[in-house]
Amino acid sequence: MEVQGFCDTSQRAFEACIYLPIKLDFNDYYSELLCSKSRIAPLKTVSLPRLKLSVALLARLINKVREWNSRNIPTYL
């Protein structure tokens, strides 16, 4: 199983998404959003590089998917 993660940060919020791409045919793919998480940036002024470090949210989300997958729960898409 291959999972793909995406994350983005701005001065107002940050978010992370995990997609599950499925190869249907030779050049045909289908992508399903597996999970996502978003948070509002702190009210106190924080530098953009500091906010980008907060995207460790994606790493936590990927660990949750790994934990979920290790339980061998069948998936139906």
KEKE-10778 format. One record per residue: residue number from 0; x, y, z of N, C-alpha, C in turn. Coordinates in steps of 0.05 Angstrom, whole numbers, always signed. Atoms other than C-alpha are relative to their C-alpha. Layout:
<lumlos>
+-----+--------+--------+--------+--------+--------+--------+--------+--------+--------+
: num :     nx :     ny :     nz :    cax :    cay :    caz :     cx :     cy :     cz :
+-----+--------+--------+--------+--------+--------+--------+--------+--------+--------+
: NUM :      X :      Y :      Z :      X :      Y :      Z :      X :      Y :      Z :
...
+-----+--------+--------+--------+--------+--------+--------+--------+--------+--------+
</lumlos>
This chain:
<lumlos>
+-----+--------+--------+--------+--------+--------+--------+--------+--------+--------+
: num :     nx :     ny :     nz :    cax :    cay :    caz :     cx :     cy :     cz :
+-----+--------+--------+--------+--------+--------+--------+--------+--------+--------+
:   0 :    +17 :    -24 :     +0 :     +0 :     +0 :     +0 :    +18 :    +25 :     +0 :
:   1 :    -14 :    -25 :     +1 :    +26 :    +68 :    -18 :    -18 :    +23 :     +9 :
:   2 :    +15 :    -24 :     -8 :     +3 :   +131 :    +17 :    +16 :    +25 :     -7 :
:   3 :    -13 :    -25 :     +7 :    +18 :   +202 :     -4 :    -10 :    +22 :    +18 :
:   4 :     +7 :    -21 :    -18 :    +19 :   +261 :    +43 :     +4 :    +28 :    -12 :
:   5 :     -2 :    -27 :     +9 :     +9 :   +335 :    +30 :     -5 :    +18 :    +24 :
:   6 :     +4 :    -19 :    -22 :    +16 :   +393 :    +79 :     +5 :    +28 :    -10 :
:   7 :     -3 :    -27 :     +7 :    +11 :   +468 :    +75 :     -2 :    +18 :    +25 :
:   8 :     +0 :    -18 :    -23 :    +22 :   +527 :   +122 :     -4 :    +28 :    -10 :
:   9 :     +3 :    -28 :     +5 :     +0 :   +599 :   +123 :     +1 :    +14 :    +27 :
:  10 :     +0 :    -15 :    -25 :     -2 :   +655 :   +174 :    -25 :     -5 :    +17 :
:  11 :    +26 :     +4 :    -13 :    -74 :   +635 :   +191 :     -5 :    -28 :     +9 :
:  12 :     +6 :    +28 :     -6 :    -75 :   +559 :   +191 :    +21 :    -18 :    -12 :
:  13 :    -16 :    +20 :    +13 :    -39 :   +495 :   +174 :    -16 :    -26 :     -2 :
:  14 :    +16 :    +24 :     +5 :    -65 :   +429 :   +147 :    +17 :    -22 :    -11 :
:  15 :    -13 :    +23 :    +11 :    -44 :   +359 :   +128 :    -21 :    -19 :    -10 :
:  16 :    +19 :    +19 :    +12 :    -78 :   +308 :    +83 :    +16 :    -25 :     -8 :
:  17 :    -12 :    +25 :    +10 :    -63 :   +235 :    +66 :    -19 :    -12 :    -20 :
:  18 :    +15 :    +12 :    +23 :    -85 :   +205 :     +0 :     +9 :    -28 :     -4 :
:  19 :     -6 :    +27 :     +8 :    -88 :   +133 :    -22 :     -4 :     -3 :    -30 :
:  20 :     +3 :     +3 :    +29 :    -73 :   +128 :    -96 :     -2 :    -30 :     -8 :
:  21 :     +5 :    +28 :     +9 :    -98 :    +65 :   -132 :     +4 :     -1 :    -30 :
:  22 :     -4 :     +3 :    +29 :    -73 :    +43 :   -200 :    -21 :    -18 :    -11 :
:  23 :    +22 :    +15 :    +12 :   -132 :    +21 :   -242 :     +8 :    -14 :    -25 :
:  24 :     -8 :    +10 :    +26 :   -100 :    +11 :   -309 :    +28 :    +10 :     -6 :
:  25 :    -28 :     -8 :     +8 :    -35 :    +25 :   -347 :     +6 :    +29 :     +7 :
:  26 :     -4 :    -28 :     -6 :    -41 :   +101 :   -342 :    -24 :    +12 :    +14 :
:  27 :    +25 :     -9 :    -12 :   -105 :   +107 :   -302 :     +2 :     -4 :    +31 :
:  28 :     -1 :     +1 :    -29 :   -104 :   +124 :   -228 :    -25 :    +12 :    +13 :
:  29 :    +22 :    -11 :    -16 :   -156 :   +138 :   -175 :    +12 :     +7 :    +27 :
:  30 :    -11 :     -8 :    -26 :   -141 :   +176 :   -112 :    -22 :     +6 :    +20 :
:  31 :    +21 :     -2 :    -21 :   -181 :   +173 :    -48 :    +13 :    +15 :    +24 :
:  32 :     -9 :    -13 :    -24 :   -174 :   +221 :    +10 :     -4 :    -19 :    +24 :
:  33 :     +2 :    +18 :    -22 :   -158 :   +177 :    +69 :     -6 :    +14 :    +26 :
:  34 :     +5 :    -16 :    -24 :   -155 :   +229 :   +125 :    +13 :    +27 :     -3 :
:  35 :    -12 :    -26 :     +1 :   -139 :   +301 :   +138 :     -3 :    +13 :    +28 :
:  36 :     +0 :    -14 :    -26 :   -126 :   +347 :   +197 :     +8 :    +29 :     -5 :
:  37 :     -7 :    -29 :     +3 :   -124 :   +423 :   +202 :     -1 :    +13 :    +27 :
:  38 :     -1 :    -16 :    -25 :   -109 :   +473 :   +256 :     +2 :    +29 :     -7 :
:  39 :     -3 :    -29 :     +3 :   -114 :   +547 :   +264 :    +26 :     +8 :    +13 :
:  40 :    -25 :    -10 :    -10 :    -48 :   +583 :   +274 :     -4 :    +15 :    +27 :
:  41 :     +3 :    -14 :    -26 :    -35 :   +612 :   +344 :     -7 :    +30 :     -4 :
:  42 :     +7 :    -28 :     +1 :    -63 :   +682 :   +357 :    +25 :    +18 :     +3 :
:  43 :    -25 :    -14 :     -4 :     +5 :   +705 :   +380 :    +16 :     -1 :    -26 :
:  44 :    -15 :     -1 :    +25 :    +49 :   +727 :   +321 :    +23 :    -20 :     +1 :
:  45 :    -21 :    +20 :     +2 :    +94 :   +670 :   +300 :    +11 :     +1 :    -28 :
:  46 :    -12 :     -1 :    +26 :   +144 :   +669 :   +243 :     -9 :    -23 :    -18 :
:  47 :     +8 :    +21 :    +18 :   +127 :   +629 :   +181 :    +18 :    -25 :     +1 :
:  48 :    -16 :    +24 :     -4 :   +187 :   +583 :   +189 :     -7 :    -16 :    +25 :
:  49 :     +9 :    +14 :    -24 :   +163 :   +567 :   +259 :    -26 :    -15 :     -5 :
:  50 :    +25 :    +13 :     +7 :    +94 :   +551 :   +232 :     +5 :    -24 :    -18 :
:  51 :     -6 :    +23 :    +17 :   +125 :   +506 :   +179 :     +9 :    -24 :    +17 :
:  52 :     -8 :    +22 :    -18 :   +155 :   +465 :   +236 :    -25 :    -13 :    +12 :
:  53 :    +25 :    +11 :    -11 :    +84 :   +456 :   +261 :    -13 :    -20 :    -19 :
:  54 :    +11 :    +19 :    +19 :    +70 :   +414 :   +199 :    +10 :    -28 :     +7 :
:  55 :     -5 :    +27 :    -10 :    +97 :   +356 :   +239 :    -26 :    -15 :     +4 :
:  56 :    +27 :    +12 :     +0 :    +23 :   +344 :   +241 :     -3 :    -22 :    -21 :
:  57 :     +1 :    +20 :    +21 :    +32 :   +306 :   +176 :    +14 :    -26 :    +10 :
:  58 :    -14 :    +23 :    -11 :    +83 :   +260 :   +210 :    -18 :    -16 :    +19 :
:  59 :    +18 :    +13 :    -20 :    +33 :   +246 :   +266 :    -22 :    -15 :    -15 :
:  60 :    +22 :    +12 :    +16 :    -22 :   +232 :   +215 :    +10 :    -25 :    -14 :
:  61 :    -11 :    +24 :    +13 :    +23 :   +183 :   +177 :     +4 :    -22 :    +20 :
:  62 :     -4 :    +20 :    -21 :    +39 :   +147 :   +242 :    -27 :    -12 :     +7 :
:  63 :    +27 :    +11 :     -5 :    -36 :   +140 :   +255 :     -9 :    -19 :    -22 :
:  64 :     +7 :    +18 :    +22 :    -46 :   +110 :   +186 :    +16 :    -26 :     +2 :
:  65 :    -17 :    +25 :     -4 :    +12 :    +61 :   +198 :    -11 :    -17 :    +22 :
:  66 :    +12 :    +15 :    -23 :    -19 :    +41 :   +265 :    -26 :    -13 :     -9 :
:  67 :    +26 :    +11 :     +9 :    -87 :    +32 :   +232 :     +5 :    -23 :    -19 :
:  68 :     -6 :    +20 :    +20 :    -57 :     -9 :   +175 :    +11 :    -25 :    +13 :
:  69 :    -13 :    +23 :    -13 :    -18 :    -54 :   +223 :    -21 :    -18 :    +14 :
:  70 :    +21 :    +16 :    -13 :    -84 :    -78 :   +254 :    -14 :    -18 :    -20 :
:  71 :    +12 :    +17 :    +22 :   -102 :   -111 :   +187 :    -30 :     +3 :     -2 :
:  72 :    +28 :     -5 :     +3 :   -169 :    -78 :   +184 :     -6 :     +1 :    -30 :
:  73 :     +6 :     +0 :    +29 :   -200 :    -92 :   +115 :    -11 :    +28 :     -8 :
:  74 :    +10 :    -26 :     +9 :   -213 :    -29 :    +74 :    -17 :     -5 :    -25 :
:  75 :    +18 :     +1 :    +23 :   -269 :    -19 :    +24 :     -2 :    +28 :    -11 :
:  76 :     +1 :    -27 :    +13 :   -263 :    +39 :    -25 :    -21 :     +0 :    -21 :
+-----+--------+--------+--------+--------+--------+--------+--------+--------+--------+
</lumlos>
